[in-house]
Amino acid sequence: MNDELKQKIEKLITDNKVFLFMKGDPDMPQCGFSSQVVFVLNQLGADIKHFNILLDDEMRQGIKDFSNWPTLPQLFINGKFVGGCDITLQMHESGELKKLLEE
């Protein structure tokens, strides 16, 4: 991954409390996993900033390289990688996601 792309990703995740790399956008997710993560974040009242990776192949691969995580969506909170759909749903069920959003 080139430095310019890495800096762009770092800026997105550090400038926004909740950042989601997803397929589609929060108003119209374009995959079931993205839809589930958006649903949970909306339930918790999170202000979701996002990047639609379907519009940018370089970013789609770049975020996978950046986080060393092979799947999308990818959720970042407070500049830290949280995980994908399964981890987000597990954290929501345990109450951990709510705590993280309140920090």
Biopython code that builds the backbone (N, CA, C, O; Angstrom):
import numpy as np
from Bio.PDB.StructureBuilder import StructureBuilder

atoms = [
    (1, "MET", "N", (0.842, -1.183, 0.000)),
    (1, "MET", "CA", (0.000, 0.000, 0.000)),
    (1, "MET", "C", (0.887, 1.246, 0.000)),
    (1, "MET", "O", (1.882, 1.315, 0.722)),
    (2, "ASN", "N", (0.515, 2.220, -0.814)),
    (2, "ASN", "CA", (1.330, 3.429, -0.869)),
    (2, "ASN", "C", (1.046, 4.343, 0.326)),
    (2, "ASN", "O", (0.005, 4.238, 0.974)),
    (3, "ASP", "N", (1.990, 5.237, 0.599)),
    (3, "ASP", "CA", (1.882, 6.121, 1.762)),
    (3, "ASP", "C", (0.668, 7.035, 1.688)),
    (3, "ASP", "O", (0.035, 7.320, 2.705)),
    (4, "GLU", "N", (0.346, 7.492, 0.489)),
    (4, "GLU", "CA", (-0.789, 8.397, 0.322)),
    (4, "GLU", "C", (-2.102, 7.722, 0.744)),
    (4, "GLU", "O", (-2.924, 8.330, 1.430)),
    (5, "LEU", "N", (-2.289, 6.481, 0.335)),
    (5, "LEU", "CA", (-3.501, 5.747, 0.697)),
    (5, "LEU", "C", (-3.531, 5.470, 2.204)),
    (5, "LEU", "O", (-4.572, 5.605, 2.848)),
    (6, "LYS", "N", (-2.394, 5.089, 2.747)),
    (6, "LYS", "CA", (-2.308, 4.827, 4.190)),
    (6, "LYS", "C", (-2.670, 6.083, 4.982)),
    (6, "LYS", "O", (-3.411, 6.006, 5.962)),
    (7, "GLN", "N", (-2.154, 7.228, 4.565)),
    (7, "GLN", "CA", (-2.462, 8.491, 5.251)),
    (7, "GLN", "C", (-3.945, 8.837, 5.129)),
    (7, "GLN", "O", (-4.546, 9.342, 6.077)),
    (8, "LYS", "N", (-4.529, 8.570, 3.975)),
    (8, "LYS", "CA", (-5.956, 8.839, 3.769)),
    (8, "LYS", "C", (-6.796, 7.995, 4.728)),
    (8, "LYS", "O", (-7.734, 8.500, 5.346)),
    (9, "ILE", "N", (-6.460, 6.713, 4.851)),
    (9, "ILE", "CA", (-7.183, 5.824, 5.768)),
    (9, "ILE", "C", (-7.010, 6.289, 7.206)),
    (9, "ILE", "O", (-7.984, 6.365, 7.956)),
    (10, "GLU", "N", (-5.778, 6.600, 7.596)),
    (10, "GLU", "CA", (-5.519, 7.059, 8.964)),
    (10, "GLU", "C", (-6.299, 8.325, 9.288)),
    (10, "GLU", "O", (-6.820, 8.469, 10.394)),
    (11, "LYS", "N", (-6.382, 9.239, 8.332)),
    (11, "LYS", "CA", (-7.123, 10.480, 8.560)),
    (11, "LYS", "C", (-8.618, 10.193, 8.744)),
    (11, "LYS", "O", (-9.252, 10.767, 9.630)),
    (12, "LEU", "N", (-9.177, 9.323, 7.926)),
    (12, "LEU", "CA", (-10.594, 8.986, 8.045)),
    (12, "LEU", "C", (-10.918, 8.389, 9.411)),
    (12, "LEU", "O", (-11.915, 8.756, 10.032)),
    (13, "ILE", "N", (-10.078, 7.473, 9.876)),
    (13, "ILE", "CA", (-10.412, 6.794, 11.132)),
    (13, "ILE", "C", (-10.060, 7.606, 12.375)),
    (13, "ILE", "O", (-10.631, 7.373, 13.441)),
    (14, "THR", "N", (-9.136, 8.547, 12.259)),
    (14, "THR", "CA", (-8.812, 9.359, 13.430)),
    (14, "THR", "C", (-9.653, 10.634, 13.512)),
    (14, "THR", "O", (-9.858, 11.165, 14.604)),
    (15, "ASP", "N", (-10.137, 11.129, 12.384)),
    (15, "ASP", "CA", (-10.949, 12.349, 12.384)),
    (15, "ASP", "C", (-12.415, 12.081, 12.736)),
    (15, "ASP", "O", (-13.178, 13.019, 12.967)),
    (16, "ASN", "N", (-12.809, 10.805, 12.778)),
    (16, "ASN", "CA", (-14.205, 10.454, 13.026)),
    (16, "ASN", "C", (-14.292, 9.405, 14.123)),
    (16, "ASN", "O", (-13.599, 8.389, 14.078)),
    (17, "LYS", "N", (-15.150, 9.657, 15.113)),
    (17, "LYS", "CA", (-15.294, 8.723, 16.233)),
    (17, "LYS", "C", (-15.694, 7.336, 15.751)),
    (17, "LYS", "O", (-15.113, 6.338, 16.175)),
    (18, "VAL", "N", (-16.689, 7.270, 14.863)),
    (18, "VAL", "CA", (-17.183, 5.993, 14.331)),
    (18, "VAL", "C", (-17.013, 6.030, 12.821)),
    (18, "VAL", "O", (-17.619, 6.857, 12.139)),
    (19, "PHE", "N", (-16.189, 5.131, 12.305)),
    (19, "PHE", "CA", (-15.980, 5.090, 10.866)),
    (19, "PHE", "C", (-16.147, 3.669, 10.367)),
    (19, "PHE", "O", (-15.579, 2.725, 10.916)),
    (20, "LEU", "N", (-16.948, 3.536, 9.302)),
    (20, "LEU", "CA", (-17.267, 2.225, 8.753)),
    (20, "LEU", "C", (-16.897, 2.168, 7.272)),
    (20, "LEU", "O", (-17.403, 2.940, 6.457)),
    (21, "PHE", "N", (-16.010, 1.243, 6.946)),
    (21, "PHE", "CA", (-15.725, 0.938, 5.546)),
    (21, "PHE", "C", (-16.737, -0.136, 5.171)),
    (21, "PHE", "O", (-16.733, -1.230, 5.736)),
    (22, "MET", "N", (-17.603, 0.187, 4.212)),
    (22, "MET", "CA", (-18.732, -0.690, 3.938)),
    (22, "MET", "C", (-19.075, -0.724, 2.461)),
    (22, "MET", "O", (-18.554, 0.054, 1.662)),
    (23, "LYS", "N", (-19.959, -1.639, 2.122)),
    (23, "LYS", "CA", (-20.501, -1.705, 0.767)),
    (23, "LYS", "C", (-21.808, -0.923, 0.779)),
    (23, "LYS", "O", (-22.761, -1.295, 1.464)),
    (24, "GLY", "N", (-21.840, 0.160, 0.016)),
    (24, "GLY", "CA", (-22.999, 1.045, 0.006)),
    (24, "GLY", "C", (-22.808, 2.165, 1.003)),
    (24, "GLY", "O", (-21.682, 2.543, 1.328)),
    (25, "ASP", "N", (-23.931, 2.697, 1.489)),
    (25, "ASP", "CA", (-23.872, 3.741, 2.508)),
    (25, "ASP", "C", (-24.921, 3.430, 3.578)),
    (25, "ASP", "O", (-25.773, 2.567, 3.366)),
    (26, "PRO", "N", (-24.871, 4.119, 4.726)),
    (26, "PRO", "CA", (-25.784, 3.778, 5.813)),
    (26, "PRO", "C", (-27.268, 3.848, 5.423)),
    (26, "PRO", "O", (-28.079, 3.104, 5.975)),
    (27, "ASP", "N", (-27.631, 4.718, 4.494)),
    (27, "ASP", "CA", (-29.032, 4.800, 4.070)),
    (27, "ASP", "C", (-29.413, 3.685, 3.107)),
    (27, "ASP", "O", (-30.588, 3.339, 2.984)),
    (28, "MET", "N", (-28.413, 3.119, 2.418)),
    (28, "MET", "CA", (-28.685, 2.035, 1.481)),
    (28, "MET", "C", (-27.489, 1.071, 1.420)),
    (28, "MET", "O", (-26.736, 1.070, 0.446)),
    (29, "PRO", "N", (-27.324, 0.252, 2.471)),
    (29, "PRO", "CA", (-26.244, -0.737, 2.448)),
    (29, "PRO", "C", (-26.431, -1.694, 1.273)),
    (29, "PRO", "O", (-27.558, -2.026, 0.907)),
    (30, "GLN", "N", (-25.323, -2.132, 0.690)),
    (30, "GLN", "CA", (-25.409, -3.003, -0.475)),
    (30, "GLN", "C", (-24.905, -4.407, -0.195)),
    (30, "GLN", "O", (-24.528, -5.130, -1.117)),
    (31, "CYS", "N", (-24.896, -4.795, 1.073)),
    (31, "CYS", "CA", (-24.677, -6.199, 1.433)),
    (31, "CYS", "C", (-25.272, -6.421, 2.818)),
    (31, "CYS", "O", (-25.412, -5.488, 3.608)),
    (32, "GLY", "N", (-25.611, -7.649, 3.091)),
    (32, "GLY", "CA", (-26.257, -7.980, 4.357)),
    (32, "GLY", "C", (-25.398, -7.691, 5.571)),
    (32, "GLY", "O", (-25.904, -7.252, 6.604)),
    (33, "PHE", "N", (-24.091, -7.937, 5.452)),
    (33, "PHE", "CA", (-23.204, -7.715, 6.591)),
    (33, "PHE", "C", (-23.093, -6.225, 6.918)),
    (33, "PHE", "O", (-23.139, -5.834, 8.084)),
    (34, "SER", "N", (-22.948, -5.400, 5.882)),
    (34, "SER", "CA", (-22.907, -3.948, 6.098)),
    (34, "SER", "C", (-24.226, -3.479, 6.719)),
    (34, "SER", "O", (-24.231, -2.644, 7.623)),
    (35, "SER", "N", (-25.330, -4.016, 6.231)),
    (35, "SER", "CA", (-26.650, -3.650, 6.736)),
    (35, "SER", "C", (-26.787, -3.973, 8.224)),
    (35, "SER", "O", (-27.334, -3.174, 8.984)),
    (36, "GLN", "N", (-26.297, -5.132, 8.636)),
    (36, "GLN", "CA", (-26.386, -5.526, 10.044)),
    (36, "GLN", "C", (-25.575, -4.601, 10.943)),
    (36, "GLN", "O", (-26.036, -4.222, 12.019)),
    (37, "VAL", "N", (-24.372, -4.238, 10.509)),
    (37, "VAL", "CA", (-23.527, -3.350, 11.309)),
    (37, "VAL", "C", (-24.177, -1.970, 11.422)),
    (37, "VAL", "O", (-24.203, -1.384, 12.504)),
    (38, "VAL", "N", (-24.699, -1.454, 10.318)),
    (38, "VAL", "CA", (-25.376, -0.152, 10.336)),
    (38, "VAL", "C", (-26.586, -0.208, 11.277)),
    (38, "VAL", "O", (-26.812, 0.727, 12.046)),
    (39, "PHE", "N", (-27.353, -1.282, 11.223)),
    (39, "PHE", "CA", (-28.535, -1.434, 12.078)),
    (39, "PHE", "C", (-28.150, -1.343, 13.552)),
    (39, "PHE", "O", (-28.787, -0.622, 14.320)),
    (40, "VAL", "N", (-27.112, -2.073, 13.944)),
    (40, "VAL", "CA", (-26.663, -2.081, 15.339)),
    (40, "VAL", "C", (-26.168, -0.694, 15.747)),
    (40, "VAL", "O", (-26.516, -0.199, 16.819)),
    (41, "LEU", "N", (-25.360, -0.069, 14.897)),
    (41, "LEU", "CA", (-24.849, 1.273, 15.225)),
    (41, "LEU", "C", (-25.974, 2.285, 15.335)),
    (41, "LEU", "O", (-25.942, 3.160, 16.200)),
    (42, "ASN", "N", (-26.970, 2.171, 14.465)),
    (42, "ASN", "CA", (-28.122, 3.073, 14.544)),
    (42, "ASN", "C", (-28.908, 2.849, 15.831)),
    (42, "ASN", "O", (-29.379, 3.807, 16.444)),
    (43, "GLN", "N", (-29.053, 1.602, 16.240)),
    (43, "GLN", "CA", (-29.750, 1.301, 17.499)),
    (43, "GLN", "C", (-29.072, 1.988, 18.678)),
    (43, "GLN", "O", (-29.730, 2.406, 19.631)),
    (44, "LEU", "N", (-27.750, 2.099, 18.599)),
    (44, "LEU", "CA", (-26.975, 2.706, 19.680)),
    (44, "LEU", "C", (-26.816, 4.215, 19.509)),
    (44, "LEU", "O", (-26.166, 4.868, 20.325)),
    (45, "GLY", "N", (-27.404, 4.767, 18.458)),
    (45, "GLY", "CA", (-27.365, 6.207, 18.244)),
    (45, "GLY", "C", (-26.028, 6.738, 17.772)),
    (45, "GLY", "O", (-25.725, 7.916, 17.962)),
    (46, "ALA", "N", (-25.225, 5.885, 17.160)),
    (46, "ALA", "CA", (-23.892, 6.302, 16.698)),
    (46, "ALA", "C", (-24.001, 7.216, 15.481)),
    (46, "ALA", "O", (-24.860, 7.033, 14.619)),
    (47, "ASP", "N", (-23.117, 8.194, 15.433)),
    (47, "ASP", "CA", (-22.994, 9.066, 14.261)),
    (47, "ASP", "C", (-22.016, 8.387, 13.314)),
    (47, "ASP", "O", (-20.801, 8.484, 13.490)),
    (48, "ILE", "N", (-22.549, 7.702, 12.313)),
    (48, "ILE", "CA", (-21.728, 6.869, 11.430)),
    (48, "ILE", "C", (-21.168, 7.691, 10.273)),
    (48, "ILE", "O", (-21.917, 8.264, 9.482)),
    (49, "LYS", "N", (-19.861, 7.739, 10.190)),
    (49, "LYS", "CA", (-19.193, 8.244, 8.992)),
    (49, "LYS", "C", (-18.752, 7.008, 8.235)),
    (49, "LYS", "O", (-18.434, 5.986, 8.843)),
    (50, "HIS", "N", (-18.730, 7.089, 6.924)),
    (50, "HIS", "CA", (-18.476, 5.869, 6.155)),
    (50, "HIS", "C", (-17.708, 6.146, 4.868)),
    (50, "HIS", "O", (-17.558, 7.283, 4.421)),
    (51, "PHE", "N", (-17.235, 5.048, 4.303)),
    (51, "PHE", "CA", (-16.640, 5.071, 2.969)),
    (51, "PHE", "C", (-17.223, 3.891, 2.215)),
    (51, "PHE", "O", (-17.146, 2.754, 2.679)),
    (52, "ASN", "N", (-17.807, 4.156, 1.054)),
    (52, "ASN", "CA", (-18.370, 3.101, 0.212)),
    (52, "ASN", "C", (-17.240, 2.496, -0.623)),
    (52, "ASN", "O", (-16.805, 3.089, -1.610)),
    (53, "ILE", "N", (-16.773, 1.327, -0.227)),
    (53, "ILE", "CA", (-15.633, 0.708, -0.903)),
    (53, "ILE", "C", (-15.984, 0.191, -2.296)),
    (53, "ILE", "O", (-15.089, -0.165, -3.063)),
    (54, "LEU", "N", (-17.258, 0.147, -2.628)),
    (54, "LEU", "CA", (-17.647, -0.275, -3.973)),
    (54, "LEU", "C", (-17.255, 0.766, -5.023)),
    (54, "LEU", "O", (-17.184, 0.458, -6.213)),
    (55, "LEU", "N", (-17.005, 1.986, -4.580)),
    (55, "LEU", "CA", (-16.670, 3.068, -5.499)),
    (55, "LEU", "C", (-15.168, 3.211, -5.740)),
    (55, "LEU", "O", (-14.755, 4.020, -6.571)),
    (56, "ASP", "N", (-14.342, 2.433, -5.021)),
    (56, "ASP", "CA", (-12.894, 2.641, -5.091)),
    (56, "ASP", "C", (-12.162, 1.325, -4.820)),
    (56, "ASP", "O", (-12.007, 0.919, -3.668)),
    (57, "ASP", "N", (-11.715, 0.662, -5.891)),
    (57, "ASP", "CA", (-11.031, -0.628, -5.753)),
    (57, "ASP", "C", (-9.732, -0.516, -4.961)),
    (57, "ASP", "O", (-9.387, -1.415, -4.195)),
    (58, "GLU", "N", (-9.014, 0.589, -5.147)),
    (58, "GLU", "CA", (-7.760, 0.774, -4.414)),
    (58, "GLU", "C", (-8.031, 0.842, -2.911)),
    (58, "GLU", "O", (-7.303, 0.241, -2.120)),
    (59, "MET", "N", (-9.073, 1.572, -2.517)),
    (59, "MET", "CA", (-9.428, 1.675, -1.103)),
    (59, "MET", "C", (-9.944, 0.334, -0.575)),
    (59, "MET", "O", (-9.672, -0.027, 0.570)),
    (60, "ARG", "N", (-10.681, -0.397, -1.399)),
    (60, "ARG", "CA", (-11.214, -1.700, -0.973)),
    (60, "ARG", "C", (-10.073, -2.637, -0.567)),
    (60, "ARG", "O", (-10.141, -3.292, 0.473)),
    (61, "GLN", "N", (-9.035, -2.696, -1.386)),
    (61, "GLN", "CA", (-7.890, -3.543, -1.044)),
    (61, "GLN", "C", (-7.041, -2.883, 0.032)),
    (61, "GLN", "O", (-6.509, -3.561, 0.912)),
    (62, "GLY", "N", (-6.914, -1.573, -0.035)),
    (62, "GLY", "CA", (-6.076, -0.846, 0.920)),
    (62, "GLY", "C", (-6.522, -1.011, 2.354)),
    (62, "GLY", "O", (-5.687, -1.167, 3.245)),
    (63, "ILE", "N", (-7.824, -0.982, 2.596)),
    (63, "ILE", "CA", (-8.304, -1.106, 3.980)),
    (63, "ILE", "C", (-8.073, -2.520, 4.501)),
    (63, "ILE", "O", (-7.819, -2.719, 5.689)),
    (64, "LYS", "N", (-8.164, -3.495, 3.609)),
    (64, "LYS", "CA", (-7.878, -4.888, 4.023)),
    (64, "LYS", "C", (-6.408, -5.032, 4.418)),
    (64, "LYS", "O", (-6.085, -5.702, 5.399)),
    (65, "ASP", "N", (-5.529, -4.403, 3.652)),
    (65, "ASP", "CA", (-4.100, -4.435, 3.966)),
    (65, "ASP", "C", (-3.812, -3.657, 5.247)),
    (65, "ASP", "O", (-3.026, -4.099, 6.085)),
    (66, "PHE", "N", (-4.447, -2.504, 5.394)),
    (66, "PHE", "CA", (-4.224, -1.630, 6.539)),
    (66, "PHE", "C", (-4.559, -2.335, 7.849)),
    (66, "PHE", "O", (-3.782, -2.295, 8.802)),
    (67, "SER", "N", (-5.716, -2.976, 7.887)),
    (67, "SER", "CA", (-6.187, -3.604, 9.124)),
    (67, "SER", "C", (-5.734, -5.054, 9.256)),
    (67, "SER", "O", (-5.874, -5.664, 10.316)),
    (68, "ASN", "N", (-5.189, -5.600, 8.167)),
    (68, "ASN", "CA", (-4.828, -7.013, 8.127)),
    (68, "ASN", "C", (-6.064, -7.878, 8.408)),
    (68, "ASN", "O", (-5.999, -8.872, 9.132)),
    (69, "TRP", "N", (-7.183, -7.471, 7.816)),
    (69, "TRP", "CA", (-8.465, -8.153, 7.980)),
    (69, "TRP", "C", (-9.051, -8.359, 6.588)),
    (69, "TRP", "O", (-9.170, -7.392, 5.835)),
    (70, "PRO", "N", (-9.423, -9.585, 6.219)),
    (70, "PRO", "CA", (-9.756, -9.882, 4.816)),
    (70, "PRO", "C", (-11.158, -9.521, 4.352)),
    (70, "PRO", "O", (-11.425, -9.524, 3.150)),
    (71, "THR", "N", (-12.058, -9.210, 5.276)),
    (71, "THR", "CA", (-13.454, -9.019, 4.873)),
    (71, "THR", "C", (-13.963, -7.613, 5.182)),
    (71, "THR", "O", (-13.353, -6.856, 5.937)),
    (72, "LEU", "N", (-15.084, -7.298, 4.578)),
    (72, "LEU", "CA", (-15.766, -6.022, 4.804)),
    (72, "LEU", "C", (-17.200, -6.335, 5.208)),
    (72, "LEU", "O", (-17.737, -7.365, 4.800)),
    (73, "PRO", "N", (-17.823, -5.488, 5.986)),
    (73, "PRO", "CA", (-17.400, -4.158, 6.435)),
    (73, "PRO", "C", (-16.316, -4.230, 7.514)),
    (73, "PRO", "O", (-16.044, -5.281, 8.095)),
    (74, "GLN", "N", (-15.713, -3.063, 7.751)),
    (74, "GLN", "CA", (-14.737, -2.915, 8.820)),
    (74, "GLN", "C", (-15.089, -1.680, 9.626)),
    (74, "GLN", "O", (-15.228, -0.582, 9.087)),
    (75, "LEU", "N", (-15.230, -1.879, 10.929)),
    (75, "LEU", "CA", (-15.626, -0.807, 11.834)),
    (75, "LEU", "C", (-14.435, -0.332, 12.655)),
    (75, "LEU", "O", (-13.682, -1.128, 13.216)),
    (76, "PHE", "N", (-14.287, 0.986, 12.708)),
    (76, "PHE", "CA", (-13.274, 1.628, 13.539)),
    (76, "PHE", "C", (-13.991, 2.564, 14.511)),
    (76, "PHE", "O", (-14.880, 3.320, 14.119)),
    (77, "ILE", "N", (-13.595, 2.504, 15.778)),
    (77, "ILE", "CA", (-14.144, 3.411, 16.787)),
    (77, "ILE", "C", (-12.967, 4.015, 17.545)),
    (77, "ILE", "O", (-12.061, 3.303, 17.979)),
    (78, "ASN", "N", (-12.992, 5.330, 17.697)),
    (78, "ASN", "CA", (-11.918, 6.056, 18.383)),
    (78, "ASN", "C", (-10.553, 5.743, 17.767)),
    (78, "ASN", "O", (-9.553, 5.631, 18.477)),
    (79, "GLY", "N", (-10.521, 5.601, 16.424)),
    (79, "GLY", "CA", (-9.274, 5.383, 15.721)),
    (79, "GLY", "C", (-8.738, 3.965, 15.778)),
    (79, "GLY", "O", (-7.659, 3.690, 15.251)),
    (80, "LYS", "N", (-9.482, 3.053, 16.416)),
    (80, "LYS", "CA", (-9.020, 1.671, 16.552)),
    (80, "LYS", "C", (-9.930, 0.717, 15.791)),
    (80, "LYS", "O", (-11.148, 0.893, 15.756)),
    (81, "PHE", "N", (-9.321, -0.293, 15.184)),
    (81, "PHE", "CA", (-10.071, -1.311, 14.459)),
    (81, "PHE", "C", (-10.865, -2.168, 15.442)),
    (81, "PHE", "O", (-10.298, -2.760, 16.361)),
    (82, "VAL", "N", (-12.168, -2.229, 15.241)),
    (82, "VAL", "CA", (-13.037, -3.041, 16.097)),
    (82, "VAL", "C", (-13.194, -4.427, 15.493)),
    (82, "VAL", "O", (-12.997, -5.431, 16.177)),
    (83, "GLY", "N", (-13.550, -4.486, 14.206)),
    (83, "GLY", "CA", (-13.732, -5.775, 13.543)),
    (83, "GLY", "C", (-14.755, -5.669, 12.438)),
    (83, "GLY", "O", (-15.122, -4.581, 11.993)),
    (84, "GLY", "N", (-15.203, -6.832, 12.009)),
    (84, "GLY", "CA", (-16.218, -6.913, 10.968)),
    (84, "GLY", "C", (-17.587, -7.148, 11.563)),
    (84, "GLY", "O", (-17.834, -6.824, 12.725)),
    (85, "CYS", "N", (-18.468, -7.705, 10.774)),
    (85, "CYS", "CA", (-19.856, -7.893, 11.179)),
    (85, "CYS", "C", (-19.985, -8.803, 12.400)),
    (85, "CYS", "O", (-20.624, -8.422, 13.381)),
    (86, "ASP", "N", (-19.395, -9.992, 12.360)),
    (86, "ASP", "CA", (-19.559, -10.950, 13.461)),
    (86, "ASP", "C", (-19.076, -10.381, 14.789)),
    (86, "ASP", "O", (-19.764, -10.499, 15.803)),
    (87, "ILE", "N", (-17.906, -9.768, 14.787)),
    (87, "ILE", "CA", (-17.351, -9.200, 16.021)),
    (87, "ILE", "C", (-18.230, -8.062, 16.520)),
    (87, "ILE", "O", (-18.490, -7.958, 17.718)),
    (88, "THR", "N", (-18.689, -7.206, 15.608)),
    (88, "THR", "CA", (-19.550, -6.087, 15.989)),
    (88, "THR", "C", (-20.840, -6.595, 16.637)),
    (88, "THR", "O", (-21.275, -6.060, 17.657)),
    (89, "LEU", "N", (-21.448, -7.620, 16.050)),
    (89, "LEU", "CA", (-22.686, -8.175, 16.608)),
    (89, "LEU", "C", (-22.440, -8.809, 17.973)),
    (89, "LEU", "O", (-23.255, -8.647, 18.881)),
    (90, "GLN", "N", (-21.340, -9.520, 18.130)),
    (90, "GLN", "CA", (-21.001, -10.121, 19.426)),
    (90, "GLN", "C", (-20.784, -9.041, 20.483)),
    (90, "GLN", "O", (-21.253, -9.168, 21.615)),
    (91, "MET", "N", (-20.078, -7.989, 20.113)),
    (91, "MET", "CA", (-19.825, -6.899, 21.056)),
    (91, "MET", "C", (-21.115, -6.187, 21.426)),
    (91, "MET", "O", (-21.268, -5.733, 22.560)),
    (92, "HIS", "N", (-22.042, -6.084, 20.489)),
    (92, "HIS", "CA", (-23.332, -5.464, 20.771)),
    (92, "HIS", "C", (-24.111, -6.319, 21.774)),
    (92, "HIS", "O", (-24.676, -5.797, 22.735)),
    (93, "GLU", "N", (-24.137, -7.619, 21.547)),
    (93, "GLU", "CA", (-24.867, -8.521, 22.442)),
    (93, "GLU", "C", (-24.309, -8.491, 23.859)),
    (93, "GLU", "O", (-25.067, -8.592, 24.824)),
    (94, "SER", "N", (-22.992, -8.354, 23.994)),
    (94, "SER", "CA", (-22.361, -8.369, 25.320)),
    (94, "SER", "C", (-22.420, -6.998, 26.012)),
    (94, "SER", "O", (-22.122, -6.890, 27.202)),
    (95, "GLY", "N", (-22.805, -5.949, 25.264)),
    (95, "GLY", "CA", (-22.827, -4.601, 25.828)),
    (95, "GLY", "C", (-21.509, -3.859, 25.655)),
    (95, "GLY", "O", (-21.407, -2.675, 25.975)),
    (96, "GLU", "N", (-20.503, -4.563, 25.148)),
    (96, "GLU", "CA", (-19.166, -3.974, 24.992)),
    (96, "GLU", "C", (-19.152, -2.846, 23.958)),
    (96, "GLU", "O", (-18.441, -1.854, 24.126)),
    (97, "LEU", "N", (-19.945, -3.002, 22.881)),
    (97, "LEU", "CA", (-19.976, -1.988, 21.827)),
    (97, "LEU", "C", (-20.527, -0.674, 22.360)),
    (97, "LEU", "O", (-20.002, 0.395, 22.047)),
    (98, "LYS", "N", (-21.574, -0.748, 23.157)),
    (98, "LYS", "CA", (-22.174, 0.456, 23.737)),
    (98, "LYS", "C", (-21.151, 1.185, 24.599)),
    (98, "LYS", "O", (-21.024, 2.407, 24.523)),
    (99, "LYS", "N", (-20.419, 0.427, 25.423)),
    (99, "LYS", "CA", (-19.390, 1.030, 26.283)),
    (99, "LYS", "C", (-18.326, 1.730, 25.448)),
    (99, "LYS", "O", (-17.901, 2.839, 25.770)),
    (100, "LEU", "N", (-17.902, 1.074, 24.376)),
    (100, "LEU", "CA", (-16.878, 1.637, 23.499)),
    (100, "LEU", "C", (-17.361, 2.945, 22.872)),
    (100, "LEU", "O", (-16.594, 3.900, 22.753)),
    (101, "LEU", "N", (-18.610, 2.982, 22.479)),
    (101, "LEU", "CA", (-19.171, 4.199, 21.857)),
    (101, "LEU", "C", (-19.309, 5.328, 22.873)),
    (101, "LEU", "O", (-19.301, 6.501, 22.498)),
    (102, "GLU", "N", (-19.434, 4.993, 24.141)),
    (102, "GLU", "CA", (-19.611, 6.010, 25.176)),
    (102, "GLU", "C", (-18.287, 6.585, 25.661)),
    (102, "GLU", "O", (-18.273, 7.590, 26.372)),
    (103, "GLU", "N", (-17.166, 5.954, 25.284)),
    (103, "GLU", "CA", (-15.841, 6.441, 25.727)),
    (103, "GLU", "C", (-15.514, 7.781, 25.109)),
    (103, "GLU", "O", (-14.447, 8.336, 25.369)),
]
sb = StructureBuilder()
sb.init_structure("model")
sb.init_model(0)
sb.init_chain("A")
sb.init_seg("    ")
for serial, (resi, resn, name, xyz) in enumerate(atoms, 1):
    if name == "N":
        sb.init_residue(resn, " ", resi, " ")
    sb.init_atom(name, np.array(xyz, "f"), 0.0, 1.0, " ", f" {name:<3s}", serial, name[0])
structure = sb.get_structure()
